Amino acid sequence: MHLVFRRAAVAVLMTVPFAARAQSAPVGGPRRAPLWGTLSVGRGDLQVNCEICRRNDQSSWAADVTVGGWVTARASLGGELGAWRLGGNEATQRVMMMNAISQLYPFAKAPAFVRLGLGLMSYRSTDGEHALSARSLAMQAGFGYDFPVKKRYVAVPFATLVQGFNNGLYLDDAKVTGASQMKLLRFGLGMGVRR
């Protein structure tokens, strides 16, 4: 599976040079930088659904970093690395994500956007002796709004839902469930270079 993660990383990185051939904003509007980046923190509610899983939501902190570039005046492509972690007395759980994303700005006069993404998600829960894990194809959908801060920066409140599908959970290296699903609802605030 490390090969799959490497191939996904290469695919995400290949979007950056393509996105660097950005087009400027419409005539009369402010000129955009060809590349942008955002660092975000917030909360994430995780639900793992399988034959032996508890279906209750688990909430903890989440963070991600996103880098992208403009392909049209109202659309950008980029890559995102995200993480979610919950530590407790019994087990520590974590989710890592790597996604190619697009952000579409449907309104000419409002910097609201719709985010769509596709990538990989890995889940791991360990109690120090045994580890339960899964790797999934992940689809993402969400929305946000760019609030300008001074001239160069932007504050970005957002909410996204990441849905992961896999062929089962593994205890150490042994498969213990059939197909399972993971849902991670993230909401938070990002700060970055103005887009």
N, C-alpha and C positions, 0 to 999 in steps of 0.2 A: 504494500500500500504506500510505502514511501515514494515509489516511482510515480504513483498517481498524484501525490501531493507535489512532487517536483514538476510534473507536466502541467498541473494547474497553475503553479507559480510562473512557469514560463509563459503560459497563455495570458495570464494577467499582466505580466511585464511587457508582453508584446503589444498590448493595447496602448501603452503610454506613448511610444513613438507615433503610432497612428493618431492618437488624440492630440499630439503636439502640433499637428497640421491644423490647428484650430482656425476658425474664422472669427472675425471680430463681430461685435454687436451690431444691430441694425444702424443705418445712417442716422446720425443725430443722437444716438444713445452713448453711454459711457463705453470706453474701450476696455475690454477684458484682458486680463493676463492669460497667456495661452495655457498655463498649468495652474492648478489649485490644489490645496491640501487642507485637511481637517483632522483634528484630534478631538474625539468625543468621549464623554463619560456619562453614565446613567445607570438605570436599573434594568435588569432582565428577569423575566418570569419564564422558567423552563418547565416543560412537561415532557416526560418520556413515557410513551405508550407501548406496552408489549404485554405478553402473556403473564409475566411474573412481576410487572412494575406497578408501583402505586401511582395512580393517575393524578395526584394532587400537584398543584403548581409549587415551584420552589423559587424564591426570589432572592437575588443577590446583585452585587455590582457587576457592571459590564463596561468594557472600553473597546474602542476601535480607532484605527487610523486609516484614512482614505486619501488617495492621491488620484487625480484625474486631469483631463484636459478637454477643451471644447472641440466638438466636431461640427456643430452648427451654432447659430446664435441662441438656440433654445435647447440644446442637447449636449450632454457631456458623457464621456466614457472614462472608466477608471478601475482601480483595484482597491479592495478593502481587506484588512486583517483585523479580526475581532476576537475578543476573549470574554468569557464569563466564568466565574469561580465562586463556589460555595464551600466553605470549610466548616466542619462540625466535629462533635465528639466521636461519632461513629464512622464517618467517611468524609472524604474530600472529593468534590465533583468539579469537573471543569469541562468547558466547551471551547474549542478553537475553531475559527472560521476563516476561510479564504475565498473571496468572491470577486468575480468581475461584475461591475455594476454600471448601470446607465441612469442618469438623472435627466428627466424631461421637465421643462418649464413651459406649461401650456398657456400661461397668461402673459401678455405683452407688458403689462404695467405692474405686475406683482411678482416678486421673486419666490413664489411658492413652487415646489417641485414634487414630482412623483419619482420614487426610486424603485427600480427593478434590478434583480441580481440573480446570478447563477454561480454556484461554486461547490465547495466541499465543506463539510462540518464533521468534526470528530468529538466524541464524548468519552469521558473516562471518569470512573468512580473507583476510589481505592480506600481500603481500610488499613493499609500498611502491610497486609499479608496477601490479599487477593485484589485483582483489578477487574472491573466490569467495563467493557469498552465497545464502541461502535464507530464506524466511519460511514458517512452518508453523503449522497448527493443533496445539495441544499438549494432551495429557491427562496427568493426574498422579495417582498413587496412592502412599500411604505411611502411616507410623505414627510415633508419638512418645509421650512421657510428660512430664507436668508435675511437676517437683520444686519444692515451695515453698522459697523462700529468704527468711527473715525473714517479715514480714507482707505486704509489698506486691509482692514480686517472685517470679519463677519461672524456673527453668532447664529448658530443653526439649531433651533429646537427641532426634534424629529421623533418619529415613531416608526418602527419596522417590525414585520413578522417574518421570521425565518423558519421554513418548514423543511425538515430533513427526512429522507426516506432511506432505509437500509435493509439489508437481508438478514438482520438479526444482531443480537448482542452476544459478546464473547466473554466468558469468565476465564481469565488468564488467556490461554489459547484455544479453549474449547467452546464451541457454539452452544448456547444454552436456551435461545429463543428463536422463533421464526421471525418473520418480518416485523420490524418495529418502526415507530415514527418519533421524531423529536420536534417540538415546537418551542421556539424562543421568541418571546415578545419583548422587544427592546424599546426603551424610550429614554431620552436624555437630551443633553446639550453639547453641541460641538463648537469649537473655536478654530478659526482658520484664516488663511489668506483670502481676501475678498474675491468673490467669484464673478 
